[in-house]
């Protein structure tokens, strides 16, 4: 019914060991978080009564539900955009469009094939969530309501990624626009629910955040508006997904092939047609441009290496920055941003969350651009040609690194300017502002080098993108989830140390498997296990609002060492994983 594209994926997916490995890791991570929370709470006070068990179950359910939504929605969105972009980079999408396949079989087949992984992970996580009703404090209706909201958001995210991937030509354009579109969708829904006087059910219907929070609330089974709002959200998200799918089916053969891959028939060369004006008749005879000593850096800076539509990504990020900056400016004018966190009954200052969201988004976009700078060369078969030229590894690595930082300059400069504005507005001291700017610069260099490293070490562009973005997600969000458990279950640190060491050491092992799976080294091993500890320490000290100099020193030392551990092997020689036969096996050169 869905066509041969989906049928092939449905047949091949059960044969891949990665399918069962990813499901086991996902369920194991959920169960490990649950056990960590239990060990932390049991270390401070035992679950002796039914009320303690119900309180623990309700808290862990409220923590894991949004985490599951974030992880699986991001996986669906980035996976869908990356899958379609990879077909375009390898010119196989054009071959699909030349066959007798209908537009629905191409678009719907790619979408449903991409959704197989996140939806299967969602189903695998259901038994873990069904343990919460056994603890008390959570009803089965809450669990199924949360899963309905999550499934609807996964389908919508995958549809957005697929349609934008079919629309845009470059991989970075597809991934970046998908992420920014979903963020703007979340922000628009929250703004409508906050500013527009609507009934409770419609406020939940237009905001995925509110719908998930209401579905996870213990009052959801008692209030009819909450259940109606959840149902309306599922229906609206499904209707929007269907509308986007239909639009993609209609436009797929209009968008593809794009002008960048269309070939123009050569004009007739006749002496009669030659004009004596001396002007170049076509691009074939135009005057050559002077190239810098580093041709890789020249291409990144002086040409549209990532397509002209990268301007759309910059404009969208500027809109997101304007929303966050307006929120910070309003907090400064009203005085809320200047109040201590404890006085306004918050665990963090009010300006922390908007700035953190903008910072994480910019880090993700810079990392996606960096990994795409390598995978784009590989998929376009240009990396093989570069390796046989007289280009040195130093020129290639620094050309790519500096080029990525230049192309993503708006995503780097604007968050730093926001930090400087907060320092000038007395939201932060100038000392803390300098620390924040220095730490941000180190993180931007780290995510750029991380993207280049994973792009060189993974043959498949989609695998490299997932590995690189997964590392950034773990370091930015995974450690923060661990800290949320620690802050919520306040107890003796010596009782909390053991379960958190399990989480951090497990994350370090996964990080080492991602970064050093092909060419492991002692430096990458040390960086993989030190980075989670350093991030853990930085977040802890930030929550305590003390020792900011120690925090930035640890960040600069730890992430700087990680950059050196990835950069030095790449500078010594062209350490690139190649696939000569394009069939699935690779070798090092």
N, C-alpha and C positions, 0 to 999 in steps of 0.2 A: 504493500500500500504506500509506503514511504519511498520506494525506489531503491535502486541498486547501491546508491551511496550509503544509505543507512544499513542496508542488508550486509554489505561488506564489513562495516564497522561492528555490527552486532555479531557477526561470525568470528571476526578476528580478535575482538576484545577479550572473550573468555580464554583465548589461547595465550595471552600475554601474562607473564609472571608479575609485571608491574601492576596489573589490575588487582590481584589479590594482596600484593604487598601494600598498595596504597590504602585499600580497605582495612587491612589489619593495623596499619599505622594510625589511621584516623580513629578507629574504635579504641585502639590502645591509648591514644592521646587523650580522648575523652574520659576513659576509665582512669587513667593516671591522674588527670586533673581532679576527678572525683575523689580518688584515694588521697591525693595531696591535701585537699580541703578537709577530709575526715581526720587525717593524722594531725593537721594543724589545730583543728578544733578540739580533738580528743586530748591533745597535749596540754591545752589550757583549761578545758573543763570537759568532763566526760559526758557522753550522750546517755545520761542515766534516765531521763524522763522522756515521755512522748513529745512534749513541747520542744525539748532540745532537738530531737530527731526531726520534727516537722520544720523547725526553724532552719536547720542545716539543709534539709532537702529543698526548701523554698529558695534559700539563697543560692545554692549551687545551680538550681534550675534557672533562676534569673540571670546567672552569670554565663552559663553554657549556651542558652538559647540565642542571645545576640552574637556570641562568638561563632556559633554554627552558621548563622545567617551571613555573617561577614565573610567567613572562610569559603563557604560553598558558593555564594553569589560572586565573589571575586574569581573563584576558580572557573565558574561558568562563563563569566564575561570575558576574562583574559583568554581562557581556552578557546572560546568561540572566535574571538577576533584573531588570535594567533593562528588558529587552524585555517581560516579562510585566507589570511595574509600569506601563510606558507604555500598554499595552493597557487596564489598569484605570483609569488617570488619564483616558484619553479615552473611557471607557465603551464601548469596542469589544469587550471580552471578554464582556460580558453579551450582546451581539448574537451572538457566536459560540456561546454556550451556548444561545441561543434557536433555533438552526438544528438540522438533523438530524445534525450532526456528533456522533460518539461522543466519549466522554471520552478515549479513546486518540488519536483524530485531533486533538483540541485540545491535549492535554498533550504527546503524542509528537511532534506536528507542530511545536509551539513549541520543544521541546527540540532536535530534529534540525535545524530551521532555524537555531537559534542556534549549533549546533556546526559548521555549515558553515565559518564563518570560521576558528576556531582549528584545526580538523582540516586544512583546506587549507593553513594556514600551517605546520603540522607536516610535511605532505608536501613543501611547497616547501623546507623546511630540510633535508630528507634528503640532497640532493646535497652540501651544504656539509659535513655530518657524515661523509659517505662519503669525503671527502678525508683524514680522519685515518688510516684504514688505509694510505693511500698514503705517509704520512709515517713510519709505523711506530709501534710501541708501543700501537696500538689495533687490535683485531680487528673484523671485520664483525659477529661475534656480540655484542660489546659495544654496537655502535651500534644493532642491532635490539632488543636487550634494553632499552636506555634508551628507545627510541621506543615500545616496548610499555608500559613503565611510565608514560611521559608520556601516551600515548593513553588509558590506563585512568584516569589522574588527571584528564584533561580531561573525559572523559565523566562521571565522578563529580562533578566541580565543576559542570558544566553542569546535571546532574540536581538537585543540591542547590539551585542558584540558581533553577531553574524551579519546584520544589516550594515553596520558601519564598516566591517571588514570587506564586504562586497562593494561598498561605496568608495572607500579610500584605497589607494594603490600601495602605499608603503606600510610596512608592519608597525613601525612606530606611530604613524598617524592613526592606524586602526586601534591600537591598544590605548594610546593616550586619549583619543576622543571618546572611547568607550568608558574609560575611568572617569573622565571629566563629565560626560553626559549623565552617568549614574549619580555622581555627586550632586550635580545641579538638580537632578530629579528629586533626590532626597531633600536638598535644601528648599526647593520650590514647594514640595509637599508640606514641609514643616512650616514654611512661611505662610502658606494658605491656611493651615490649621491654626496658626497663632493669630494672624491678623484679620481673617475673614470670619464674621459671626456665623458659624454653621452648627447644625445639630451635632451631638457627640458622635453619632454613628458615621457621619460624613467626614468629620475631622479624622477619625481613624481610617477612613477609606482612602484619603488622599495622602496620608503620611505612613510610609512603611515602618518608621521608627515607633510611632504611636500605636500602630496596629500590633506590632510584635510585643510591645510593652503591655498593652491591654490584654493580649491573648495570654501572656505569662502571669498576669495578675491573679491572685486568689479570688478576686471579686468577679472574674469574667463569667463564672457559672451562675452568678446571682443577678447580674445586671443584663437585661435584654439588649440595651444599647451597645454594649461591648460585643456581644455575639453578632449582632446585626452589622456592626462596623467591620468586624473581621471578615464576615461573609462578603460585604460590599468591597472590601479591599481585594479579596481573592478574585471576585468577578471583574473589577476594574483592571487589575493587573493582567488577568487572562485576556480581557478584551483588547487591552493595549498591545499585548504580545501578538494576538491574532492580526490586529491592524498593521503592526510593523512587519509581520511575516508576509502579509498580502502585498504591502508596499515593496518589500524586497523582491518578491516573486515577479512583480510587474516591471521593476527597474533593473533586474539583474543583467539582462542583455542590452540595456541602454548604457549602464555604467561600464560594462566589460565587453571588449577590451577598451581600456582607457586610451587617451591620446598619447600617453607615454610609451605605449607598446604598439601603436598603430604605425604601419609603415606607409610612407608616401611614395607613389610611383615616380621614378626619375623622369625629369623633363627631357624632351628631345634636345640633343646637342647638335646644333646646326650653326654654321658660320654666319648664316643670314640673321639668325636670332641674336647674335652677340651685339650688345649695346656698347658704344664707345665711352660710356660714362665713367667706367673704371670702378663702379660700385660692385661689391660682391653680389652675385645673382642668387646664391643660396648659402646655407650654412657650411656646405662642403668646401667653399673657397674663401671663407672669411679669414681675416687676419688672425694669426695665432696669438694667444695671450701668454704673457710672461708667467712662468710657474716658479714658485718659491723653491728654495733648496730642499724643503721637505714637501714633496708632492702630495702626501697623504693629508697633511695639515692644510695645504692650499685647497685641496678638493673639499675638505670639510667646511672651510671658512668662506671660500670664494665662489662656490657653486651650490646649487640646490641639491645636495646629496641625498636629502631626505624628502624631496618633493616640495613644490611651492605651497602645497596646502598645509605645511607646518605652521603657516601664519594663522590658520584657524585654531590650531592647538594653543598657540601663544595668546590669541584673543580670548579663548575660553578660559585659560588660566588667569588672565587679567581680570575677567569677570568674577571668577571665584575669589581672587585676591581682593577685589573691590568689596565683595560681600563681607569677607572676614575683616578687612580694614575698617569698614563702616561699623561693624559690630564693636571692634576695639575702640574706635573713636567715640561711639555712643557711651560705652562704659567709662571712658575717661571723662567725658563731659558730665555724666551723671554722678561720678565719684565712686561707682561700684568697683572699678578696676583698682582704685587706690586703697580699698579697705582690706585689712588682713583676712586671710581665709577663715580663721577660727571665728572671727566676729560675725561673719555672714553665714555661718553654719555650712561651710564647704570644706572638703578635704584639701582642695587645691584653690589657688586664686582664680577668679572668674575669667581672666584672659588666657588661662593656660590651655583650655580645651580647643578654642578656635585656632590659636597659634599652632598647637600640636597637630591638628588636622591638616592645616595648610602645609606645615613642614613635612609630614609623612607623605602627603600627596606629591609634593615637589621631589622628595627623595625617590618615590616610586617612578615618577616620570623620567627623572634623570637616569635612573638605573635601566629603565626600559629602553631609553635612547641609546645607552652605552652598549647593551647586549645586542640591540638591533644593528648597531654600527658594524658588528662582526658577522652576525648571522645573515645580514643583507648581502655582504660581500660573498659569503659562502654559498648562499642559495642562488646568487647570480653568477656563480662560477668565476668570480673575479679574484677570490682569495687564492685559488690555485695559480693564477697568473702572477699575482704579486710575489709569491714565494720563489718564482724563477727569475725575478729581476734582481738588480743590484741594490734593492732597497734593504737597509739594515733594520734589525729588530728595534733598535732605539728609535729610528725615524717612524716606524710603523706604530709602536706603542704610544709614544708621546704625541704623534700626530693624531691618533684616534682619541687619546685622553683629552688633549687640549681642544680638539675639535668638538667633542661632546660638551665640554664645559662652555664653549662659545655658543653653540647652537641652543643650549638650554639656559642661556644667560638670564632670560626673564624669570625662569623658574628658580634661579639662584639669587638674583639681586633683589627681587621684590620681597621675599620673606626676610632677607637681611635688613632691608630698609624698614620693614615693619618692626623688627627688633630695635632698630635705632630710634624709631618714633616712640616706642614704648619707653626707652631710656630717656628721651627728651621730655616725655610727659610724666616722669617720676613714677611710672609703674614699676620700673626696675632701676636700681642704681647703675651708674655708669660702669662700675666695676663688673657687675653681673652682666651688663650688656656686652662688654668686651668679651667676657667668658662665653656668652651665648653665641656671639658672632664667630669666635674662633672655633668653638665646637661644631657649629653648623658648617663651616668651610671644610673642616676635616671630614665630616660625614658625607658631604657632597663628593669629595675626592674619593672616599672609600666606596660609595655606591657606583661611581663611574668606573673605578678599577675593578670592582666586583663584576660589573656587567661585561667588561672586556675579558676578564679571566674566564667566566663561564661561557662566553661566546667562543673562545678559543678551545675550550676543553670539551664541549658537547657538539656532536655532529648535527643533531636535529635542532633546528631553530626554536621549535616549540618547547622542547625539553630544556634548552638553555634559558629561555625566558622564564619558564616555571621555576627552575632551580634558582635563578638569580632573584626573582621577585619573592620566592618563598623564603630566601635567606633574609631579605630586607623585612619581610612581614614578621618573621620570627623574632628578629632583633628589636623591632619597633613595637610589636603588639604582643608577641608571646610572653616576653619578660614582663610587660605591663600587666598581663592577666595574672601571672604569678604574684606580682606585687599587690594586685587587688585582693587576692585571697589573704595575703599576709596582713594587709591593713584592716580588712573586715573582721578577721579573727585575731584580735589583739591578744597576744599571750607572750610568754617568755620566749626570747629569741633562740635559746639553746634547745627548746622543744620544737621550734619550727625549722631549725637548720637542716635536720636530716631529710625531711620530705622535699625541701626546696633544692638541696644538693642533688637529689635524684632527678628533679626536673631539669636543672641547669646542666648536669653532666649528660643526661640523655639528649638535651638540645645540642650540647657541644659535639656529641658523637654524630648526630644527624648533620650538623654543620660541617664536620670533617668529611663525612661521606659525600656531601654535596660539593665541597671545594677541592678535596684531594683524592677523589675516587680514581682518577686516571694516573696522576703523578703525585703520590703523597710525599710530603716532606716534613721534617721535624718542625720547621717554621710554621707551616700551615696547620700542623697538629696543635702546636702551642696557641696559635691565633684562634683556632676553632673553639678551644676550651676556655681561653681567657676572655674572649669577647662577651659571652653570656654573663660571666662573673662581673666584668667591668660595667656592662649595661645594668645589671642588677644593682651594683653598688651606686651607680649614678642616679638611678630612679629612687633608691632608698634615701640617699642624701638630699635629693630634691624634695621628697616628701617631708623630710625633717627640716628643710629650709636652713641648711647649715653646710659649712665646708665646701663652698662653691669652687674655690681654687683647687681643692683636691679632686673634685668631680671633673673639671675640665682637664686637669693634668692626666687623670686616668683615661679619659676619652682620647686625648691627643696621643698619649703613649700607646694605648691598646689598638686603636683603629689605625694609627700611623704604622705600627708594626705589622698589622694585617695587610695594609697597602704594600709595604715593602716585601712581605712574604709572597704576595701574588705578582708583584712587578719584577722582582729580580730574576726569577726563572724565565720570564717572558723577554727580558732585555738581553739575557745571555745568548739565547738562540730562538729561532722561530719554533716555539713549542706549541704546535697546532695539531689538533685531532682532525685528520682528513678521512675521507671516505672515497677511495678511488673509483669503486664500481657503483657508487650511489645506490647500494643495495642493502645497507644496514650494518656492514662491518667497517671498522675504522682502524687507522694506524697513526702513529706519531711521526712528525717530521720536525 
